[in-house]
Amino acid sequence: MTTKRTDSSNIDFQNLVKFLDADLAVRDGEDHEFYHQFNSIDMLKNCVVGYSDDLAVGCGAFKPFSEDTVEIKRMYTDPEKRGRGFASKILNELEIWAKEEGYSRCVLETGIKQPEAIALYEKCGYIRIPNYGQYIGIENSVCFGKVV
């Protein structure tokens, strides 16, 4: 797999996010609109797309969260390509990029109905942290953090 650093204007990134949103609409059910409002991709400047045999198979992004922290957003891997390390490679590329930009920490939110995502983040060294920001008090949200 190869990765490409880009921004949210990249058509492959946009198409993968459409698949992500469709998947999350099913998983989140009636909670989807609440979560969806925090996932606009319009202004994302730091996006990574993963390619296998020239096909876009996964993506992720980050956005500034605080002076030293970024928030990982829009992580997705094509279901037929899962289990092959693509998501780990994309996440690692995001962490490297964030560090290059002067950030020292990543945070993220995922849902309890996304066990694959939880397993990925734990495998990649993320530690569960108290829910932050708009996720405080949201029972279906799980937040993680990692020093990079």
C-alpha positions as CSV (number, residue, x, y, z in Angstrom):
1,M,0.0,0.0,0.0
2,T,1.1,3.5,-0.7
3,T,-0.2,6.7,1.0
4,K,-0.8,10.1,-0.4
5,R,-0.9,13.3,1.6
6,T,-3.6,15.6,0.3
7,D,-6.5,17.7,1.5
8,S,-10.3,17.4,1.4
9,S,-10.5,18.5,-2.2
10,N,-9.1,15.1,-3.2
11,I,-11.8,13.1,-5.0
12,D,-10.6,9.8,-3.7
13,F,-10.8,11.1,-0.2
14,Q,-14.3,12.5,-0.8
15,N,-15.6,9.2,-2.2
16,L,-14.2,7.2,0.7
17,V,-15.8,9.6,3.1
18,K,-19.2,8.9,1.4
19,F,-18.8,5.2,2.1
20,L,-17.8,6.0,5.7
21,D,-20.9,8.2,6.2
22,A,-23.2,5.5,4.8
23,D,-21.6,2.9,7.1
24,L,-21.9,5.2,10.1
25,A,-25.6,6.1,9.3
26,V,-26.4,2.4,9.7
27,R,-24.2,1.9,12.8
28,D,-25.3,5.1,14.6
29,G,-28.9,4.9,13.7
30,E,-30.9,7.7,15.3
31,D,-27.6,9.2,16.7
32,H,-26.1,9.7,13.2
33,E,-27.2,13.3,12.8
34,F,-25.7,14.3,16.1
35,Y,-22.3,12.9,15.1
36,H,-22.5,14.0,11.5
37,Q,-22.6,17.7,12.4
38,F,-19.0,17.4,13.7
39,N,-17.6,15.6,10.6
40,S,-17.6,18.2,7.9
41,I,-14.6,17.7,5.5
42,D,-14.8,21.2,3.9
43,M,-11.8,22.7,5.5
44,L,-9.6,19.6,6.2
45,K,-6.0,20.4,5.1
46,N,-4.4,17.2,6.3
47,C,-5.8,14.1,4.7
48,V,-4.2,10.8,3.8
49,V,-5.5,8.4,1.2
50,G,-4.2,4.8,1.0
51,Y,-3.9,3.0,-2.3
52,S,-3.6,-0.6,-3.1
53,D,-3.0,-1.4,-6.8
54,D,-3.9,2.2,-7.6
55,L,-7.3,1.8,-5.9
56,A,-8.2,4.1,-3.0
57,V,-8.9,1.7,-0.1
58,G,-8.7,3.9,3.0
59,C,-8.4,7.4,4.4
60,G,-8.0,9.5,7.4
61,A,-7.4,13.1,8.4
62,F,-6.5,15.4,11.2
63,K,-7.4,18.9,12.2
64,P,-5.9,21.2,14.9
65,F,-7.5,20.6,18.3
66,S,-5.3,22.8,20.5
67,E,-1.9,24.3,20.4
68,D,-0.1,20.9,20.7
69,T,-2.9,18.5,19.8
70,V,-4.6,17.3,16.6
71,E,-7.9,15.4,16.3
72,I,-7.9,12.4,14.1
73,K,-11.0,12.4,11.8
74,R,-12.6,10.4,9.0
75,M,-10.7,7.1,9.4
76,Y,-12.1,4.5,7.0
77,T,-11.0,1.4,5.2
78,D,-13.0,-0.5,2.5
79,P,-14.6,-3.4,4.3
80,E,-13.2,-5.9,1.7
81,K,-9.6,-4.6,2.5
82,R,-9.8,-4.7,6.2
83,G,-7.4,-6.8,8.3
84,R,-4.4,-6.1,6.0
85,G,-2.8,-3.2,8.0
86,F,-4.1,-0.4,5.7
87,A,-5.7,1.6,8.5
88,S,-2.6,1.3,10.8
89,K,-0.4,2.6,8.0
90,I,-2.8,5.5,7.3
91,L,-3.0,6.3,11.0
92,N,0.8,6.2,11.3
93,E,1.2,8.5,8.4
94,L,-1.2,11.0,10.0
95,E,0.8,10.8,13.3
96,I,4.1,11.4,11.5
97,W,2.6,14.4,9.6
98,A,1.1,15.9,12.8
99,K,4.5,15.6,14.4
100,E,6.2,17.3,11.4
101,E,3.7,20.1,11.8
102,G,4.8,20.6,15.5
103,Y,2.0,18.7,17.3
104,S,2.9,16.3,20.1
105,R,-0.5,14.6,20.8
106,C,-3.4,13.1,18.9
107,V,-7.0,12.7,20.2
108,L,-10.0,11.1,18.6
109,E,-13.5,9.9,19.1
110,T,-15.1,6.8,17.9
111,G,-18.4,5.0,18.7
112,I,-18.9,2.0,20.8
113,K,-20.7,0.4,17.8
114,Q,-17.4,0.5,16.0
115,P,-15.4,-2.4,17.6
116,E,-13.0,-2.6,14.6
117,A,-12.0,1.1,15.2
118,I,-11.6,0.6,18.9
119,A,-9.3,-2.4,18.3
120,L,-7.3,-0.5,15.8
121,Y,-6.7,2.5,18.1
122,E,-5.7,0.3,21.0
123,K,-3.4,-1.8,18.8
124,C,-1.7,1.5,17.7
125,G,-1.0,2.6,21.2
126,Y,-4.0,4.9,21.9
127,I,-5.2,5.1,25.5
128,R,-8.8,5.7,26.4
129,I,-9.3,9.2,27.8
130,P,-12.4,11.0,29.2
131,N,-14.8,12.2,26.6
132,Y,-13.9,15.7,25.4
133,G,-15.8,18.6,24.0
134,Q,-19.1,17.8,22.3
135,Y,-18.7,14.1,23.3
136,I,-18.8,14.8,27.1
137,G,-21.8,12.8,28.5
138,I,-22.4,10.9,25.2
139,E,-22.6,7.2,26.2
140,N,-22.0,5.9,22.7
141,S,-18.7,7.8,22.3
142,V,-15.3,6.5,23.2
143,C,-12.4,8.9,23.2
144,F,-8.7,8.1,22.9
145,G,-5.4,10.0,23.1
146,K,-1.7,9.3,22.2
147,V,1.5,11.2,22.5
148,V,3.3,11.2,19.1
